[in-house]
Amino acid sequence: MTGDLLRVQGLRLGYARSDVVHGISFHVPRGSIVSLIGANGAGKSTTLRGLSGLLKPRAGSIVFSGQEIAGEAPHKIARRRLVQVPEGRIAEAKQAAEILGDAVYSKLPFSGSTKPMSDDLAQLVLNRTWRPALAVTGMDGYPMPENAGNVLLPYTSTKLSFRLPPTCDAEKATKTIKQTLEADAPYGAHVEFDAEEGQGGWNAPALAPWLAESLKRASTKHFGASVAFMGEGGSIPFMAMLGKRYPKTQFVVTGVLGPHSNAHGPNEFLHIPTGKKVSACIADILADHAAQ
């Protein structure tokens, strides 16, 4: 599949009576990366808000995957798999990276001189929580190396795992992946893609002021440091189900894994000191909620 994934022409955006973006035009070819560079106040964030539907364009065209999307509602644009990482989540990623330092990646068993994909720790956090990722988790049709020879293979079968941004429509993304893999295979090869039901992610609602202050106060009291927030890529749809059922509810999602404990691994264990502190924090938060 070739051509432009995104094409913006003459886009004009603004707030109240003032224009901030005066007819910007650019295009993003498929498989490429394009950067918007400018001073503070130049309109970079405003442009992104316009692309994701958070700000209605005053003029211009936005074509994504061949479809005009200028003026569409944000939730409809998200269903098209055009997703913006919220500014608040970026700030949280920077804070978490500053606290964790090299622990963002050093706990992973890198082989030899292998390095992370970026030297920017905040970007590594965002890669883990907001950006799409593909992993090949299984493969069939290839012989074991000791039995392999220079022969034709009758078939190759792989199992793929895709991690999607939390606000991306998983059902539509699954359909797009199927269409992409089957429609334009190299050299006319026959490709079949069968997918399990895709599960969407969950982006927690913004914290109420009382809860933000309560979290900060409880963390400082029991851990000696202010609260920090960290997303987690996973396949458990439980939080998305709760968020859909109770859209106005505030959530505090935490755990008690301690140092060197690996979730869902052979060394998963409960860290008693951490568990006590987390329990004390939750008790203080519930007390603050009761006092509202």
LINHUTA-V372639 format. One record per backbone hydrogen bond with DSSP energy under -1.0 kcal/mol. NH is the residue of the N-H (numbers start at 1). CO is the residue of the C=O. Records with the same first field share a line. If there is no record, write none. Layout:
BEGIN
NH->CO + CO
END
This chain:
BEGIN
5->28
6->28
7->63
8->26
9->61
11->24
12->59
13->21
15->18
18->15
20->13
21->13
24->11
26->8
28->6
30->3
32->29
42->39
47->43
48->44
49->45
50->46
51->47
52->48
54->49
55->49
58->12
59->12
61->9
63->7
64->67
65->5
67->64
69->62
72->69
77->73
78->74
79->75
81->78
82->77
90->86
91->87
92->88
93->89
94->90
95->91
96->92
97->93
98->94
99->95
100->96
101->97
103->100
104->101
105->102
106->102
108->105
110->108
114->111
124->120
125->121
126->122
127->123
128->124
129->125
130->126
131->126
133->163
135->161
137->159
138->159
140->157
147->144
151->149
157->140
159->138
161->135
163->133
168->165
173->169
174->170
175->171
176->172
177->173
178->174
179->175
180->176
181->177
182->178
183->179
188->185
189->186
212->208
213->209
214->210
215->211
216->212
217->213
218->214
219->215
220->216
221->217
222->218
223->219
241->237
242->238
243->239
244->240
245->241
246->242
249->246
261->258
265->262
268->265
271->256
275->271
276->272
277->273
278->274
279->275
280->276
281->277
282->278
283->279
284->280
285->281
286->282
287->283
288->284
289->285
290->286
291->287
292->289
END
